[in-house]
Amino acid sequence: MSGGFKELKPLGHVVSVLSLGIDKNKVAAVLLKPMPQNKKEIQSFLGFVGYYRKNIKDFASIARQLYKLFDKDTVFEMTFARVKAFESLREALTTAPLLLMPDFKLPFKFYIDASGDGLGAALHQAQIINDKPVEGPICFISRKIKPTEARYGASQMECLCLVWALEELNYFLEGCVFEVITDCTAVK
């Protein structure tokens, strides 16, 4: 390893020369906590999990049910969908993939997808690690759909996703070669 270190553990992450992961020791305490019983406990949980949102694929879609608890005049109730969202986010913390450190000399693969619930993108890169080709994620981003955007057609939604994701990840992509991968033929 270069730089004289194998890994560092700053601010709840495990950082190595090759990757960035979640520090499992920081997550362990949250995994042992019981189901939240009020909005304040949900807010605390979402704040903690949201800190790692770049490590969690489809974070906004998964957390959507929990964020609905903060809508005006919403009574706190842990419905089946909210319990499932809570459990899914807790599991995502333990199964989140290591994020590769970007190599700006290599091309990126930029996956985008939009649905009626949200927008999502994943930035991947193929690298040679220990003499083996590996394609892995650099980061994940997502957000929920705004009320006016919910009226968009599928092609418009996918274009919105592309523009939004390019703006969010321009610090990775500016000046780099990348391929956009989408399931929408209108965007291809």
C-alpha positions as CSV (number, residue, x, y, z in Angstrom):
1,M,0.0,0.0,0.0
2,S,1.2,3.5,-0.7
3,G,1.3,6.3,1.9
4,G,2.4,3.9,4.6
5,F,-1.1,2.9,5.8
6,K,-3.4,0.0,5.2
7,E,-6.6,1.7,6.4
8,L,-7.8,4.6,8.3
9,K,-11.1,5.0,10.2
10,P,-12.2,8.6,10.1
11,L,-15.8,9.7,10.8
12,G,-17.5,6.3,10.7
13,H,-15.8,5.1,7.5
14,V,-13.0,2.7,6.7
15,V,-10.7,4.2,4.1
16,S,-8.0,2.3,2.3
17,V,-6.0,3.1,-0.8
18,L,-8.5,1.1,-2.9
19,S,-11.9,1.6,-1.2
20,L,-14.2,3.3,1.2
21,G,-16.5,1.4,3.5
22,I,-18.7,1.8,6.5
23,D,-17.1,1.3,9.9
24,K,-19.0,-1.7,11.3
25,N,-18.2,-0.6,14.9
26,K,-20.1,2.6,14.4
27,V,-23.1,0.8,12.9
28,A,-23.2,-1.9,15.6
29,A,-24.9,0.3,18.2
30,V,-27.7,1.3,15.8
31,L,-28.3,-2.3,14.9
32,L,-28.9,-3.2,18.5
33,K,-31.5,-0.4,19.1
34,P,-35.2,-1.4,19.1
35,M,-37.8,-0.3,16.7
36,P,-38.3,3.5,16.9
37,Q,-41.3,4.5,19.0
38,N,-41.7,8.2,18.0
39,K,-40.8,10.7,15.4
40,K,-37.7,11.9,17.2
41,E,-36.3,8.3,17.2
42,I,-37.1,7.9,13.5
43,Q,-35.4,11.3,12.8
44,S,-32.3,10.2,14.7
45,F,-32.2,6.9,12.8
46,L,-32.7,8.6,9.4
47,G,-30.0,11.1,10.3
48,F,-27.5,8.3,11.1
49,V,-28.4,6.2,8.0
50,G,-28.5,9.3,5.8
51,Y,-24.9,9.9,6.6
52,Y,-24.1,6.7,4.7
53,R,-26.6,7.3,1.8
54,K,-23.8,7.3,-0.8
55,N,-23.1,3.7,0.2
56,I,-26.7,2.6,0.0
57,K,-28.3,1.9,-3.4
58,D,-31.8,3.3,-3.8
59,F,-31.7,5.0,-0.4
60,A,-34.4,7.6,-1.1
61,S,-36.9,4.9,-2.3
62,I,-36.2,2.7,0.6
63,A,-36.5,5.5,3.2
64,R,-39.6,7.1,1.6
65,Q,-42.1,5.5,3.9
66,L,-40.2,6.7,7.0
67,Y,-39.9,10.3,5.6
68,K,-43.6,10.3,5.2
69,L,-43.9,10.4,9.0
70,F,-42.8,14.0,8.8
71,D,-45.5,15.2,6.5
72,K,-47.9,17.8,8.0
73,D,-50.6,16.3,10.2
74,T,-49.2,12.7,10.0
75,V,-49.8,10.7,13.1
76,F,-46.9,8.4,14.2
77,E,-47.7,4.9,13.3
78,M,-45.3,2.1,12.3
79,T,-47.2,0.4,9.5
80,F,-46.0,-2.7,7.8
81,A,-44.4,-0.7,5.0
82,R,-42.5,1.5,7.5
83,V,-41.3,-1.4,9.6
84,K,-40.1,-3.0,6.3
85,A,-38.3,0.2,5.3
86,F,-36.7,0.4,8.8
87,E,-35.5,-3.2,8.6
88,S,-34.3,-2.7,5.0
89,L,-32.2,0.3,5.9
90,R,-30.7,-1.4,8.9
91,E,-29.8,-4.4,6.7
92,A,-28.4,-2.0,4.0
93,L,-25.9,-0.7,6.6
94,T,-24.5,-4.1,7.1
95,T,-24.5,-5.2,3.5
96,A,-23.4,-2.0,1.8
97,P,-20.7,-2.7,-0.7
98,L,-17.2,-1.2,-0.5
99,L,-17.0,1.9,-2.7
100,L,-14.0,1.9,-5.0
101,M,-11.7,4.9,-5.0
102,P,-12.1,6.5,-8.4
103,D,-9.2,6.4,-10.9
104,F,-9.8,9.5,-13.0
105,K,-7.6,8.1,-15.9
106,L,-10.1,5.3,-16.4
107,P,-13.6,5.6,-17.9
108,F,-16.7,5.5,-15.7
109,K,-20.0,3.7,-16.1
110,F,-22.9,5.9,-15.1
111,Y,-26.1,3.9,-14.4
112,I,-29.3,5.9,-14.1
113,D,-32.9,4.9,-13.4
114,A,-36.1,6.7,-12.6
115,S,-39.4,5.4,-11.3
116,G,-42.6,6.9,-9.9
117,D,-41.0,7.0,-6.5
118,G,-37.6,8.5,-7.1
119,L,-34.5,9.1,-9.1
120,G,-31.3,7.1,-8.7
121,A,-27.9,6.8,-10.2
122,A,-24.8,4.7,-9.6
123,L,-21.3,5.5,-10.7
124,H,-19.2,2.5,-11.3
125,Q,-15.7,1.9,-12.7
126,A,-13.8,-1.1,-13.9
127,Q,-10.4,-1.3,-12.3
128,I,-7.5,-3.8,-12.0
129,I,-7.1,-4.8,-8.3
130,N,-4.5,-7.4,-7.4
131,D,-4.1,-8.3,-11.1
132,K,-7.9,-9.0,-11.4
133,P,-10.5,-6.9,-13.3
134,V,-13.1,-5.6,-10.9
135,E,-16.1,-3.4,-11.6
136,G,-17.5,-1.8,-8.5
137,P,-19.5,1.2,-7.4
138,I,-17.8,4.6,-6.7
139,C,-21.1,6.0,-5.2
140,F,-24.8,5.8,-5.2
141,I,-27.2,8.8,-5.2
142,S,-31.0,9.0,-5.1
143,R,-33.8,11.4,-4.2
144,K,-37.6,11.3,-4.1
145,I,-39.8,12.7,-6.9
146,K,-41.2,16.2,-6.3
147,P,-45.0,16.6,-6.8
148,T,-44.7,18.4,-10.1
149,E,-42.3,15.8,-11.4
150,A,-44.7,13.0,-10.7
151,R,-46.7,14.2,-13.8
152,Y,-43.7,13.6,-16.2
153,G,-43.8,10.8,-18.7
154,A,-41.3,7.9,-18.5
155,S,-38.9,9.5,-21.1
156,Q,-39.0,12.9,-19.4
157,M,-38.5,11.3,-16.0
158,E,-35.4,9.5,-17.2
159,C,-34.0,12.7,-18.8
160,L,-34.6,14.5,-15.5
161,C,-32.7,11.7,-13.7
162,L,-29.8,12.1,-16.1
163,V,-29.6,15.9,-15.7
164,W,-30.0,15.7,-12.0
165,A,-27.4,13.0,-11.6
166,L,-24.9,14.8,-13.8
167,E,-25.3,17.9,-11.7
168,E,-24.9,15.9,-8.5
169,L,-21.8,14.0,-9.6
170,N,-20.1,16.6,-11.8
171,Y,-17.1,16.6,-9.4
172,F,-16.4,13.0,-10.5
173,L,-17.3,13.3,-14.2
174,E,-16.0,16.7,-15.3
175,G,-13.2,16.1,-17.8
176,C,-13.6,12.3,-17.6
177,V,-14.8,9.7,-20.1
178,F,-18.0,8.0,-19.0
179,E,-20.8,5.9,-20.5
180,V,-24.4,6.5,-19.6
181,I,-26.3,3.2,-19.1
182,T,-30.1,3.4,-18.9
183,D,-33.1,1.2,-19.7
184,C,-34.9,4.0,-21.5
185,T,-34.5,3.8,-25.2
186,A,-35.4,7.5,-25.7
187,V,-32.3,8.5,-23.7
188,K,-30.0,6.1,-25.4
